[in-house]
Amino acid sequence: MDNSVYLDEARDPLIIAEGWMKDGKDVAIATVVETWGSAPRPVGSHLVIDAEGNFHGSVSGGCVEGAVVTEAIDVIDSGKAKMLEFGVADETAWQVGLSCGGRIKVYVERLG
């Protein structure tokens, strides 16, 4: 398994997003913009989502991806970006929270 921090074209979410847009898909991108404590993914991590709910990449290693995908579909439909926050202090933490005990902020925006 390749443990390189550098992503090739097949794994880079930004390149995946570009390809989906060229294919005519509506696409949103979620970016980790702030972390606190033990966060599973660093600032700058990306998750790309299309209008059908397909996604590639990661903002939390799987802890909150489902919630981010749902919000991203709303962002694609409305065109209005959202700032999402997940963590143990959040009352929804036990529903879609971070099992590692950290906190993350994720900015979700429509591309194109």
N, C-alpha and C positions, 0 to 999 in steps of 0.2 A: 504494500500500500504506500502510496506517495504521501509523505507527511509535509511536503513543501507548503509554506505559507502563501506562496504565489499560486494563483489559480490559472489553469489553462482555459482555453476557449470553451471547452465542454462543461466547465464547472463555474465559470465566472457569471454571477447573476446579472451583471450589467450587459454582458455580451448576449446572454439569453434574452434579456428584455429587448435589446435592439433587434434580435432576430424575430421575436414575437411581434414587434411593431411592424417590421417589414412584411410579415405575413398578414397584416391587417387586424391584429388583435388589439383590443383596448387593454392597457397595462398600467399597473401601479407599482411603485417601489416603496418598500418600508426600510428605513435606515435606523440603526441604533445610534442615537445622538448623545446619550448620557448613560452612565452606569454608576451604581453605588454598591459597595460591598462585593459579595461574591456573585458576579454576573457571568452567565455561561458564555456569552459572546462579547467581543470588544466593540467599542465605539467604531462606527464605520461599517459594521456588518450589514449585509443586505439580504432582503427577501423580495423577489419579484412575484407578482400575482397577476393573472389575467382575469377577465370578466367572468369566466366560467369556473373560477376557483382553483385553477391549476397554479402551482407555485414551485419556485426553485430557490434554493439558498436557505439561510437561517438567521433569525434574530435572537434566538434563545436556546438553540439545541433541542427544540421540540416542546418546550414548556408552554409557550403562549402562541405558537404559530397559528393554531385554529382560530383564535380570537383576532389575530392580526389579519388573517385572510378574510374573515367576515367583514372587518372594518374597511379593508382595502377595496372590497367589492362595492361598498357604499361610497367610497372616495371615487372610484371609477364612474359610478352612476351620477354622482353629484358634481364632480369636478372640484370639490372643496377638500383641501388637505386637512389632516388631523394629527394631533400630537397624542399619543397613547402612553400610559404609564402603568407598569406592572411591578408588583413587589409584595413583600409579606405584610406590609402595613395596610395595603389596599384590601377593602372588604371582599373583593373578588379574588384575592390571592389564592384562596384554597380552591377556587373553581378553575382558574386559568393562571395561577401564580407560578412563581419561580421556586422550585423545590430547594434550590441552593441557598435561599435566604437573601438574595440580593434584590436590587431594584434596577429597572431599566426604563428609559424613555425611548420611544420609537416614533419617528416622524414618517407619516404615510402620505404620499403624493401621487397624483396621476401623471403619467408621462405622455408627452405629445400634445 
